[in-house]
Amino acid sequence: METTLPIAEIARRSGVRASALRFYEERGLIHAERSAGGQRRFARSTLRRIAFILFAQKIGLSLEEVAAELAKLPDGRTPTRGDWEQLSAAWTARIDARIAELERLREGLTGCIGCGCLSLTHCKLTNPGDRVGAKGPGARFWMG
């Protein structure tokens, strides 16, 4: 049987507040057993799931997407390194797209701050191809 840890220890070791752990549990992202006194007891392997959740959120996955990814893990056993590698391999394209977006932001940031327009035809950062101008006249960003 796998070692279990109380919520305070899981929070301390993961760096995630207990309230967030309870939220993750409510969403089905992690699972806890209850002690005879009703206290949450988490399998030690839950620390890996939490690390996965945090990393997935950092690369932009929603909690719904995280749940779908975690559902791909095997039931009845602690996921192996191979399981985690297989799960995260599909993220390469998403990470590459995020890097490209951040590089585009970095390259356009100074010009955009200097301009301040956010709607001129030449603004490639916020309004590439003047797509907002095609929606009609006026301050479309403020009009919604």
LOLO-982428 format. One record per atom (N, C-alpha, C): residue in one letter; x, y, z. Coordinates in pm, whole numbers, plus 32768, in hexadecimal, padded with zeros to 4 digits. Layout:
residues N
aXYZ...
//
This chain:
residues 144
m80547F8A8000m800080008000m8059807D8000e803280DE7FB1e808081597FA4e807181B18020t80DD81F48043t80DC825180B3t807C82C38097t803082EA80FCt7FD7835D80EDt800883D08143l7FE584478117l800E84C1815Dl7F9485198176p7F94856081E7p7F2485BC8203p7F2C863581A6i7EC0867C819Ai7EB886EE8140i7F2087598160a7F3D876D81E0a7FA187D28205a802A87AE81CDe804C872F81D1e80CE8703819De80D1870B8104i806586E780C4i805E86F28031i80698786800Aa802787DD8053a802E886D8037a80BC88A08049r80FC887880B5r818488A580D0r81E488758064r81DA87F58041r823887BA7FE0r821F87EA7F52s81A388097F2Fs818488337EA6s818B88CA7E94g818189147F03g817D89A57EF9g80F489D97ED1v808F89857ED9v800689A87EB4v7FB289B17F33r7F658A1A7F40r7F148A2D7FB8r7EAB89BE7FC6a7E8A89A08041a7E288937805Ea7DA28953801As7D7B89D28014s7CFC89F47FD3s7D0089CF7F3Ea7D7389E27EFDa7D8089BC7E71a7D7D89247E62l7DB988DD7EC1l7DB5884B7EBCl7D2688187ECAr7CDA88557F24r7C4D882D7F32r7C01884B7EB1f7C2088BC7E70f7BE188DF7DF0f7C0588787D86y7C8588537D7Dy7CB087ED7D1Dy7C67876A7D36e7C55874A7DB5e7C0E86CE7DD6e7B7C86D67DAAe7B3C87477DC2e7AB0875A7D98e7AA3874B7D00r7B0887787CB7r7B0687717C25r7B3086E87BF0g7B57868D7C49g7B7E86077C21g7C0C85FC7BECl7C5E86637C04l7CE986617BD4l7D43860E7C2Fi7D24860D7CAFi7D6D85BB7D10i7D0585747D66h7D3285107DAEh7CD684C07E00h7D1284AB7E8Aa7CBD84B47EEEa7CE7849B7F78a7C8D84317FB6e7CC983E1800Ce7C7D83858060e7C5E83D080E0r7BFF83A1812Cr7BE083DE81ADr7C0B8380821Ds7C4A83BD8283s7C71836E82F8s7BF38353834Ba7C03830483B3a7B9282E6840Ba7B5883668446g7BAC83CD8457g7B80844D848Dg7B5084AE8421g7B4B848083A3g7B1884D38336g7B81852E82F5q7C01851F831Dq7C69857382E2q7C93853D8259r7CB1859881FFr7CE18573817Br7D6D85378185r7D8084C78142r7E0284868139r7E1C846D80A5f7E8A84A58073f7EAD849A7FE6f7F1E84367FD3a7F1583E97F68a7F8383917F43a7FFC83E97F24r807183B97F44r80EA84077F2Br80F9842A7E96s80CA83D37E3Es80D283EC7DAEs807E84637D82t802784947DDAt7FD7850A7DBCt803285837DA3l80A785847DE1l810585F17DCBl812A85FE7D37r8136858E7CF1r815385917C61r80DD85CB7C14r806585A57C3Ar7FEE85DB7BF6r7FE686717C0Ai8004869F7C81i8000872F7C9Ci806987777C49a80E1873F7C42a814B877B7BEFa811D87827B5Df80DB871A7B2Ff80A787167AA7f803F87847A93i7FE487937AF2i7F7C87FA7AEAi7FBC88857AE1l801B889F7B37l805C89237B39l80A5893E7AB6f80EE88DC7A85f813688EE7A08f80D489027994a806B88B27990a800888BD7925a7FC889477924q7FAC897D7999q7F718A0279A1q7FD58A6B7971k80558A59798Fk80BA8AB97964k80C88ABE78CDi80AD8A4F7889i80B68A5277F7i80308A7577B7g7FCB8A92780Bg7F4E8AC677D6g7ED98A6677CFl7EE489EF7807l7E7289957805l7E0C89C1786Ds7D8E89B77849s7D2389D278A9s7D1589597905l7CCE896B7972l7CBB88F979CEl7C6C888A798Ae7C1488AC792Fe7BC9884678E5e7C2987F4788Fe7C888838784Ee7CEB87F277FDe7D46879D7855v7D6A87D078C9v7DBD87857926v7D7487067950a7CF48713796Fa7CA4869E7997a7CA086377927a7C8F866478ACa7C8C8607783Aa7D1285C0782Be7D7F8608783Fe7E0385CB7836e7E18856678A6l7DF4858B7920l7E0585307992l7DB084B37983a7D3E84BF7940a7CE7844B792Ba7D2A83E278D2k7D9184097889k7DDA83AB7833k7E3A83537881l7E54837778FDl7EB18328794Fl7E6F82A5797Ap7EC1823F7992p7E8A81BD79B8p7E4A81C07A42d7DDD81747A4Fd7D9C81657AD1d7DDD80F17B1Bg7DD780F67B9Eg7E0380847BEFg7E98807A7C07r7EE880D77BD2r7F7780D57BEEr7FAE81627BE4t801F81757C25t806381F67C1Et809C82067B92p808282777B51p80B9828B7ACBp815282877ACCt818A824E7A64t821B82447A57t825182BF7A0Er82D482CA7A0Br8314833679C0r82E98330792Dg82E082B978F8g82B382A7786Dg822682DA7857d81CE82C278B8d814582F578AEd8145838D78A6w819683CD78FDw819C845F78FFw81D98494787Ee82408452784Ce8281847D77CFe82208476775Aq81D484097753q817383F976E7q8109846676EFl80DD84867766l807784EB777Al80A885767750s812285977775s8154861D775As818D862D76CCa81A785C17685a81E185C975FFa81888618759Fa8107860E75B0a80A986537557a80AA86EA756Aw80EC871A75CFw80EC87AA75ECw815587F7759Et81AF87B3755Bt821D87F77518t81EB886374B9a818A88447467a815588A77408a8119891E7452r80D3890474BDr80968971750Ar810089CB7549i8169898E757Di81D689DC75B9i821D8A2E754Dd823589F174DAd82768A3A746Cd82218AB17441a819F8A9F7439a81468B0E7413a81498B7C747Cr814E8B5574FAr81548BB87566r81D68C067561i82468BC17546i82C78C037539i82C48C6774C6a828B8C3F7455a82838C9873E1a822F8D137402e81C18CFE744Be816B8D6F7472e81B78DCF74CFl82008D99752Fl824C8DED758Al82BB8E387542e82FB8DF774E1e83628E3C7493e83258EAF7442r82AF8E98740Ar82698F0173BFr82458F74741Cl82198F557494l81F98FBD74F5l8276900E7519r82E58FC77532r8361900B7555r838E906974E5e8385903A746Ae83B1908973F8e8358910473E1g82D990FA73FEg827E916973E3g826191C37459l8290919E74CEl826B91E57547l829492787547t831092957528t83409320752Ct82F4937674C8g82E39345744Fg829A939273EAg820B93AB7412c81CD93497451c814093577478c813193BA74EBi818C93B6754Ai8184941675B8i819894A37583g81F794B37526g8210953674ECg819C9568749Ac8157950E7457c80E7953473FFc8069954D7450g804194E8749Dg7FC994F374F0g7F4694E874A7c7F4894CF7424c7ECC94D173D5c7E75945773E9l7EAF93E473E5l7E6A936273EFl7E0693487381s7DFD93A1731Cs7D9C938572B3s7DCA93B27228l7E3F93EE721Bl7E6C94187197l7E8F93A07141t7E8993B270C0t7EA493467062t7F2B93057079h7F8F935170A1h8015931870B1h802D92D17135c7FCD92CE718Fc7FE1928E7212c7FD891F77202k804B91B67204k8050912571F1k803F90D97274l8049911E72E2l804290DA7363l7FB290BE738Ct7F6291267394t7ED9911673C4t7E73910C7354n7E92914372E1n7E3191487276n7E70912271F0p7EA390A771E4p7EE390817167p7E81908770F2g7EB090C27082g7E5B90CD700Cg7DE5912A701Fd7DE8917D7083d7D7B91DB70A3d7CF3919470A8r7CF0911E70E5r7C7390D170EDr7C07911B713Av7C2D916F719Av7BCA91BA71E6v7B8B92277190g7BDC92647138g7BA892CC70DFg7B3B92977084a7B3F92177064a7AD991DB700Ea7A5191D27053k7A4F91E170D6k79D291D77122k7986925B7127g79C392C570F1g797E934570ECg79CD93B37130p7997942E712Ap79DF94A17162p79D494A671FAg7A2A94F97234g7A24951072C3g7A8794BD7311a7A8594D07392a7AE3948D73EDa7AAE9401740Ar7AC393A573ADr7A8C931E73B7r7ABE92D27432f7B3C92EA745Bf7B6E92A574D2f7B1C92CD754Dw7AEF93467553w7AA2937775C7w7A0E935A75B8m79DF9348753Cm795093327522m792992A07537g798C9249753Bg797091BB7554g7951916B74E1
//
